[in-house]
Amino acid sequence: MTRGSIFELIEKLGLYSNLPLTPNEKVNLFRRSVGIDVVAAARTGYSDDGAISVLTVSAEMSSPELAQAVAREISQRIIELSVDSRILQARETLKFFAERERVLRTELAALEDRIVDFRNTHDVSLPGSVESRRAEIDAINQTLLEIDRETIAIERQAEREIRTARDATAQRLRQDYDDELAILTEQRSLLENRRHDLMASIETTPEIERELNVLTRERDDVQRQLDMVMARQSEAEVGFGLESEQQAERLTVIEPAGLPDYPTGGSRKKVAAMGGVASLGLALLIAFLLDLRRPVIRSAVQMERETGLEPVISIPHLETEPRQRGWFWRRTS
């Protein structure tokens, strides 16, 4: 019922061509002559989605054929508009979900890259890294204990052999034992450094795990959104296919508009007679009101009745001066 649609329909059906009306008057007359009544569909719960169950189109025109043509044309345009709007809505929905999927995939890839970099930076490649580090520390402690025992054993053995050996042999044995002790000392130093690093990493692990858990939750949340969007996108693709093939819910004509049996108003003669009677009554009413507004004495009898004075003579209407009339009178006792 927009102006453009109405102008197009008026030109197509040749409406109001015999009436001296402006374009705006034709639009207003058409809107008053056409009625579109809707019946809402059954609601589910307390929500109202605006769905329509039945739509009725009525038209009042100068002839039965025009009324039928206007009603059928409007109903056909409503069906076409419904199909076009549903296809457009399905296409826009599909486009929205496709764009949303692209954005979520990009965000998910960025989060996964952040998680990989974080794991590599803090050496938390496995979920059980803390337990493995603690186990490694225990193994290092056992190894350090073995090194201490071996060091003590070598030192005691060196003391016994050097005490009973000759000077040259004792010097050679002392050099050998010193080399073995140096190796054990280097091993101990390496193991202690490793243990220190592991203990330092374990101390900072709770904070690292907390940050890693935050990144993981963000990644899982984005993944859930992506799964939901992909499911909705699949539904949108099915809906768009059904709308394109006109297999989905759509408007259909239940009862085509037929020729009316009789006009909605009275006959033209009756309307003309009623108009004439109304015009005559209105004219009489206006004349009566004008007479009440400016009363005029038109006869000697009326003057005597209104004023109590008896006129001596009355001058009749003169053709030369049709609007002048005079009175001569005398007072009586």
Summary of the structure (lengths in Angstrom):
residues: 333
radius of gyration: 54.8
end to end distance: 81.7
largest distance: 192.3
contacts: 758
relative contact order: 0.08
helix: 69%
strand: 7%
